[in-house]
Amino acid sequence: MNKDPNRFWWMSLVLVAACTGGLYYFERSIYPTSNGVVGLVVGLALGGAMAALLEDYFDQNLR
């Protein structure tokens, strides 16, 4: 069986969703009066950066 790096395509989506949701709920728990937009934006950016690093790792190590 060959190593197909595309078999983990869903991990990037899960990583972005987890970072976005986690930072949203973190902001809402620390600042209950806020609407959570900052947590959503920062979580989306952090999740996107981590997903890019994860895909680079797969490209380098799963050949």
FENKA-V133209 format. One record per residue. N is the residue number from 1. OMEGA is omega in whole degrees, 0 to 359 (none if undefined). D_FIRST is the distance of its C-alpha to the first C-alpha in whole Angstrom. Layout:
n->(N/N)
omega->(OMEGA/OMEGA)
d_first->(D_FIRST/D_FIRST)
//
This chain:
n->(1/2/3/4/5/6/7/8/9/10/11/12/13/14/15/16/17/18/19/20/21/22/23/24/25/26/27/28/29/30/31/32/33/34/35/36/37/38/39/40/41/42/43/44/45/46/47/48/49/50/51/52/53/54/55/56/57/58/59/60/61/62/63)
omega->(180/181/180/181/180/181/179/182/184/183/178/179/179/180/179/180/180/179/181/179/180/179/175/180/176/179/180/179/179/181/186/182/180/181/173/183/180/177/178/182/180/178/178/179/179/178/177/178/179/177/177/177/179/179/174/178/178/180/183/191/182/177/none)
d_first->(0/4/7/9/12/14/12/15/18/20/21/23/25/25/26/29/30/31/32/35/35/36/38/40/41/42/44/46/46/48/50/51/53/50/48/45/44/44/41/39/40/39/36/35/35/34/31/30/30/28/25/26/25/22/20/22/20/17/17/18/16/12/12)
//
